[in-house]
Amino acid sequence: MVFPAEAVCAGQFFLTFTRMNRLCQHQAYATNPQDLTTLVNLLIMAVVVLIFVLIISLTQIGVRAQRRFEQRKARELQGAKQELDRQFQISKQELNRTLTAEYEVKMLQWRQTHEANIRADAILRSSAVIKGRVSEHLAPYISFPYNPRDARFIGSPIDIIVFNGAEEGYIREVVFLEVKTGDAAALNPKQRQIRDLIQNKNVVWREFRI
């Protein structure tokens, strides 16, 4: 590739060289001092043009070399970045697999260690629930303070409603009765709300006719 400045200098050098050639072919160049001076001037001009061309060429070569170096450096940096990204993704996947495997091993060990306790606790809880439900149904027949025939089982949110005296033909009171097994058993929030409403006499009788 020839740059415009180089082309101009090359043309100037060619023109100077042509003039020198013509002058040397002239028969009287040795006896005419003016022609000799012109020849020397042309030689000096040719040397200057040649040096200028060389300087420009070297400068352009340096610029091209620097540009190619920067391009190559950018390609190498991009390649290195892509390789680092690839290695990071591989390391990340390997770390995830390792952590997952360790978690599964730890979880398996924990299950093997505590599985018996978990099953025993589940059995105890299930037994307590079953015992409580059975007690709720059998309460009217086991040391029950009211006539079992007056009791009506609801189950939720209150276990039993007792219409005290209904069997005798005269209902003296309506009792909301919650059955609990053991001293540690406590009312749940909804049952406590119902208890408070009854104790505060927030009980309403209404009829719904269809």
PAFI-254494 format. One record per residue: x, y, z of N, C-alpha, C in turn; residue number from 1. Coordinates in pm, whole numbers, plus 50000, padded with zeros to 5 digits. Layout:
<recs>
     n_X     n_Y     n_Z    ca_X    ca_Y    ca_Z     c_X     c_Y     c_Z     n
       X       Y       Z       X       Y       Z       X       Y       Z   NUM
...
</recs>
This chain:
<recs>
     n_X     n_Y     n_Z    ca_X    ca_Y    ca_Z     c_X     c_Y     c_Z     n
   50085   49880   50000   50000   50000   50000   50088   50124   50000     1
   50067   50220   49902   50144   50342   49890   50059   50457   49937     2
   50106   50536   50033   50032   50648   50089   50049   50769   49997     3
   49959   50866   50001   49966   50985   49914   50098   51060   49927     4
   50148   51081   50048   50273   51154   50065   50389   51080   50000     5
   50390   50951   50013   50496   50871   49952   50489   50879   49799     6
   50366   50879   49748   50351   50887   49602   50404   51020   49549     7
   50375   51129   49622   50423   51260   49579   50575   51265   49581     8
   50635   51214   49689   50781   51215   49700   50845   51126   49594     9
   50783   51013   49567   50837   50924   49464   50830   50989   49327    10
   50722   51062   49298   50711   51131   49171   50814   51242   49158    11
   50835   51314   49270   50935   51420   49267   51075   51364   49244    12
   51103   51249   49310   51234   51186   49293   51253   51138   49149    13
   51146   51080   49091   51155   51033   48952   51178   51150   48857    14
   51108   51263   48881   51124   51380   48795   51267   51434   48804    15
   51321   51439   48926   51459   51488   48944   51559   51395   48877    16
   51536   51263   48890   51626   51167   48827   51622   51178   48674    17
   51504   51207   48618   51491   51222   48473   51568   51345   48424    18
   51559   51452   48500   51632   51574   48462   51783   51551   48467    19
   51828   51479   48569   51970   51449   48580   52016   51363   48463    20
   51936   51271   48424   51973   51183   48312   51982   51261   48183    21
   51888   51350   48160   51892   51431   48040   52015   51523   48041    22
   52044   51578   48156   52157   51669   48166   52290   51596   48142    23
   52297   51475   48191   52422   51398   48171   52439   51361   48025    24
   52327   51345   47952   52337   51308   47812   52371   51429   47722    25
   52366   51548   47779   52397   51665   47700   52548   51671   47676    26
   52589   51708   47559   52731   51702   47522   52815   51805   47596    27
   52760   51912   47635   52841   52020   47692   52830   52028   47842    28
   52788   51920   47910   52768   51928   48054   52900   51945   48128    29
   53014   51901   48073   53142   51909   48143   53206   52047   48129    30
   53174   52118   48018   53240   52246   47994   53157   52364   48038    31
   53030   52337   48076   52939   52446   48115   52922   52445   48266    32
   52980   52542   48337   52970   52547   48485   52826   52557   48533    33
   52742   52624   48455   52601   52638   48499   52532   52504   48500    34
   52560   52424   48399   52500   52289   48397   52553   52204   48512    35
   52684   52221   48546   52740   52144   48656   52674   52181   48788    36
   52653   52313   48804   52583   52357   48927   52441   52302   48933    37
   52375   52304   48821   52238   52249   48816   52238   52102   48850    38
   52344   52028   48798   52353   51886   48827   52370   51861   48977    39
   52455   51943   49038   52477   51928   49184   52349   51957   49260    40
   52281   52062   49219   52155   52096   49286   52052   51985   49272    41
   52048   51926   49152   51954   51816   49130   51990   51696   49215    42
   52123   51671   49228   52167   51559   49312   52126   51582   49457    43
   52147   51704   49504   52109   51737   49643   51959   51723   49662    44
   51885   51771   49562   51740   51761   49570   51695   51615   49571    45
   51761   51534   49489   51725   51393   49483   51752   51324   49616    46
   51866   51358   49677   51901   51298   49807   51800   51341   49914    47
   51764   51470   49912   51666   51520   50010   51532   51450   49993    48
   51492   51439   49864   51363   51371   49837   51369   51226   49883    49
   51482   51162   49854   51497   51022   49893   51491   51007   50046    50
   51560   51095   50118   51557   51090   50266   51416   51115   50319    51
   51348   51211   50257   51212   51241   50300   51120   51122   50278    52
   51138   51057   50162   51057   50938   50132   51085   50828   50234    53
   51213   50811   50267   51247   50708   50365   51189   50738   50503    54
   51195   50867   50541   51139   50905   50672   50989   50878   50678    55
   50920   50920   50571   50775   50899   50567   50743   50749   50567    56
   50820   50674   50490   50796   50530   50483   50816   50465   50620    57
   50925   50505   50688   50950   50448   50820   50839   50487   50919    58
   50795   50614   50907   50686   50657   50995   50560   50577   50972    59
   50526   50559   50843   50406   50482   50811   50420   50337   50855    60
   50540   50284   50838   50563   50145   50882   50544   50134   51033    61
   50597   50234   51107   50580   50232   51253   50434   50241   51294    62
   50360   50328   51223   50217   50343   51253   50142   50213   51226    63
   50173   50151   51111   50106   50025   51078   50144   49916   51179    64
   50271   49914   51215   50315   49813   51313   50246   49834   51448    65
   50236   49962   51490   50167   49991   51616   50021   49952   51610    66
   49956   49980   51495   49816   49945   51479   49797   49793   51484    67
   49883   49722   51414   49873   49577   51415   49900   49520   51553    68
   49995   49583   51625   50023   49538   51761   49901   49557   51851    69
   49837   49674   51839   49719   49700   51921   49607   49603   51887    70
   49586   49577   51758   49483   49482   51717   49511   49343   51771    71
   49638   49300   51759   49674   49168   51810   49659   49162   51961    72
   49699   49270   52029   49685   49276   52175   49539   49268   52215    73
   49452   49340   52141   49309   49335   52172   49252   49195   52151    74
   49296   49128   52041   49248   48992   52016   49294   48898   52127    75
   49421   48912   52168   49472   48825   52274   49400   48850   52406    76
   49372   48979   52437   49299   49009   52560   49158   48953   52557    77
   49094   48966   52440   48959   48911   52426   48961   48760   52443    78
   49060   48696   52380   49072   48550   52395   49098   48509   52538    79
   49185   48586   52607   49213   48555   52747   49088   48573   52833    80
   49011   48678   52806   48888   48702   52881   48789   48588   52860    81
   48773   48546   52736   48682   48436   52707   48728   48308   52776    82
   48858   48284   52778   48910   48164   52844   48886   48172   52995    83
   48907   48291   53053   48880   48307   53196   48733   48285   53228    84
   48646   48339   53142   48502   48318   53162   48467   48170   53155    85
   48526   48102   53059   48498   47958   53044   48546   47881   53166    86
   48668   47913   53212   48721   47846   53331   48636   47877   53454    87
   48586   48002   53463   48501   48039   53577   48371   47960   53576    88
   48310   47946   53459   48186   47870   53449   48209   47724   53484    89
   48322   47668   53437   48353   47529   53469   48373   47513   53620    90
   48449   47605   53681   48471   47599   53825   48340   47615   53903    91
   48255   47703   53854   48127   47725   53921   48041   47599   53915    92
   48037   47534   53799   47960   47411   53787   48017   47301   53875    93
   48149   47289   53878   48211   47188   53963   48182   47216   54110    94
   48187   47345   54151   48159   47380   54290   48014   47348   54325    95
   47921   47378   54232   47781   47347   54257   47760   47196   54272    96
   47825   47119   54185   47812   46974   54196   47869   46924   54328    97
   47984   46979   54368   48046   46937   54493   47958   46971   54613    98
   47905   47095   54615   47819   47136   54726   47691   47054   54730    99
   47635   47025   54613   47514   46944   54608   47540   46804   54661   100
   47652   46747   54619   47686   46612   54666   47709   46612   54818   101
   47780   46713   54869   47803   46721   55013   47671   46739   55089   102
   47582   46821   55034   47453   46842   55099   47373   46712   55105   103
   47373   46639   54993   47299   46513   54991   47357   46413   55090   104
   47490   46409   55100   47553   46317   55196   47518   46357   55338   105
   47528   46488   55370   47494   46535   55504   47347   46508   55537   106
   47260   46531   55438   47118   46509   55460   47089   46362   55484   107
   47155   46274   55410   47138   46130   55428   47186   46087   55566   108
   47301   46140   55609   47352   46108   55742   47256   46157   55850   109
   47203   46278   55831   47110   46332   55930   46983   46249   55937   110
   46933   46206   55822   46813   46123   55821   46838   45990   55891   111
   46953   45930   55860   46983   45803   55923   46997   45817   56074   112
   47051   45932   56119   47071   45953   56262   46940   45983   56334   113
   46855   46065   56272   46736   46114   56341   46606   46050   56292   114
   46615   45959   56198   46492   45902   56143   46412   45829   56250   115
   46482   45756   56336   46412   45682   56442   46340   45779   56536   116
   46409   45888   56573   46346   45987   56661   46227   46054   56595   117
   46242   46085   56466   46132   46149   56393   46011   46057   56389   118
   46034   45930   56358   45922   45836   56352   45856   45820   56489   119
   45939   45810   56594   45883   45796   56728   45800   45919   56765   120
   45851   46039   56733   45777   46161   56764   45647   46166   56686   121
   45652   46128   56558   45530   46128   56476   45427   46030   56532   122
   45475   45914   56578   45382   45816   56635   45318   45871   56762   123
   45400   45936   56847   45346   45993   56970   45242   46101   56941   124
   45274   46187   56844   45179   46293   56809   45051   46236   56753   125
   45065   46137   56665   44946   46074   56608   44863   46005   56715   126
   44932   45940   56808   44860   45873   56916   44786   45974   57002   127
   44851   46089   57029   44786   46192   57110   44663   46247   57041   128
   44672   46268   56909   44557   46320   56834   44443   46220   56836   129
   44477   46093   56811   44372   45990   56810   44308   45977   56948   130
   44393   45979   57052   44341   45969   57188   44249   46085   57220   131
   44288   46206   57174   44203   46322   57200   44069   46312   57130   132
   44068   46266   57007   43942   46255   56933   43852   46147   56994   133
   43913   46037   57032   43833   45932   57096   43774   45982   57227   134
   43857   46056   57303   43810   46109   57430   43694   46205   57410   135
   43702   46285   57303   43594   46379   57275   43462   46307   57251   136
   43469   46194   57179   43347   46120   57150   43296   46042   57272   137
   43389   45994   57353   43350   45911   57468   43328   45991   57594   138
   43361   46121   57593   43349   46202   57714   43209   46196   57777   139
   43102   46201   57698   42969   46196   57762   42942   46066   57837   140
   43023   45964   57815   42997   45835   57877   43102   45797   57981   141
   43202   45885   58002   43308   45855   58098   43314   45968   58199   142
   43263   45945   58318   43265   46044   58427   43215   46179   58379   143
   43108   46181   58303   43057   46304   58243   42966   46374   58343   144
   42987   46505   58365   42906   46575   58467   42763   46604   58424   145
   42728   46575   58301   42593   46601   58251   42532   46471   58201   146
   42405   46478   58175   42335   46362   58117   42386   46342   57974   147
   42445   46227   57943   42497   46206   57808   42394   46227   57699   148
   42264   46207   57732   42161   46225   57629   42139   46373   57596   149
   42186   46460   57685   42171   46603   57659   42287   46660   57576   150
   42391   46578   57552   42511   46626   57483   42499   46606   57332   151
   42549   46704   57258   42553   46695   57112   42698   46723   57069   152
   42758   46627   57001   42898   46641   56958   42906   46726   56831   153
   42991   46829   56834   43014   46915   56717   43153   46889   56661   154
   43254   46890   56746   43390   46860   56702   43474   46983   56675   155
   43419   47083   56605   43497   47203   56573   43401   47320   56556   156
   43434   47435   56610   43555   47466   56690   43542   47424   56837   157
   43417   47392   56882   43394   47342   57017   43350   47197   57006   158
   43395   47115   57101   43367   46971   57092   43220   46938   57113   159
   43161   46988   57223   43027   46943   57261   42944   47062   57306   160
   42817   47059   57270   42718   47150   57327   42622   47066   57411   161
   42604   47106   57535   42517   47033   57628   42391   47116   57652   162
   42278   47057   57621   42148   47119   57651   42102   47059   57784   163
   42152   47114   57891   42135   47057   58024   41987   47058   58065   164
   41932   46935   58085   41792   46920   58126   41700   46884   58012   165
   41753   46875   57889   41668   46844   57775   41601   46708   57789   166
   41670   46609   57843   41614   46475   57860   41499   46476   57961   167
   41505   46569   58057   41401   46579   58159   41284   46665   58113   168
   41299   46732   57997   41192   46814   57945   41201   46960   57985   169
   41305   46998   58054   41322   47138   58096   41470   47174   58086   170
   41505   47254   57986   41645   47292   57963   41678   47408   58055   171
   41769   47384   58144   41808   47485   58241   41920   47576   58190   172
   42007   47521   58107   42119   47600   58054   42175   47533   57930   173
   42246   47611   57849   42317   47561   57732   42466   47575   57762   174
   42539   47465   57754   42680   47464   57793   42766   47434   57669   175
   42863   47520   57646   42964   47494   57543   43080   47424   57611   176
   43106   47300   57573   43202   47217   57646   43315   47177   57552   177
   43438   47208   57593   43558   47168   57518   43630   47060   57599   178
   43659   46948   57535   43723   46835   57601   43872   46840   57574   179
   43953   46834   57679   44098   46833   57668   44154   46713   57741   180
   44260   46654   57685   44325   46538   57745   44453   46581   57813   181
   44463   46561   57943   44585   46598   58016   44582   46742   58062   182
   44663   46771   58162   44667   46907   58219   44741   47006   58128   183
   44827   46956   58041   44908   47047   57958   44832   47098   57836   184
   44718   47036   57805   44643   47078   57686   44583   47215   57709   185
   44585   47299   57607   44536   47437   57617   44443   47467   57502   186
   44362   47569   57520   44271   47612   57414   44349   47679   57301   187
   44301   47658   57180   44362   47729   57068   44303   47869   57060   188
   44359   47958   56978   44312   48098   56973   44162   48110   56943   189
   44109   48031   56852   43967   48041   56818   43880   47998   56936   190
   43921   47893   57005   43845   47848   57121   43848   47952   57232   191
   43962   48018   57250   43969   48123   57352   43876   48240   57317   192
   43867   48272   57188   43777   48380   57146   43631   48343   57176   193
   43595   48219   57147   43457   48175   57176   43430   48180   57326   194
   43525   48133   57406   43510   48139   57552   43488   48282   57600   195
   43567   48376   57548   43555   48516   57592   43421   48575   57551   196
   43373   48542   57431   43244   48594   57385   43131   48543   57473   197
   43138   48416   57508   43032   48360   57594   43037   48422   57733   198
   43155   48435   57790   43168   48493   57922   43126   48639   57925   199
   43142   48709   57813   43099   48849   57804   42953   48861   57759   200
   42884   48747   57749   42741   48740   57713   42714   48795   57574   201
   42813   48776   57485   42792   48815   57345   42737   48696   57267   202
   42619   48649   57309   42552   48534   57247   42416   48581   57197   203
   42385   48552   57073   42262   48604   57009   42179   48486   56960   204
   42046   48497   56979   41952   48398   56923   41889   48460   56799   205
   41892   48386   56689   41828   48432   56565   41761   48315   56496   206
   41661   48350   56416   41592   48249   56337   41610   48280   56189   207
   41628   48174   56116   41645   48190   55970   41536   48107   55902   208
   41442   48175   55847   41327   48108   55786   41346   48102   55634   209
   41308   47992   55576   41318   47970   55431   41179   47955   55372   210
</recs>
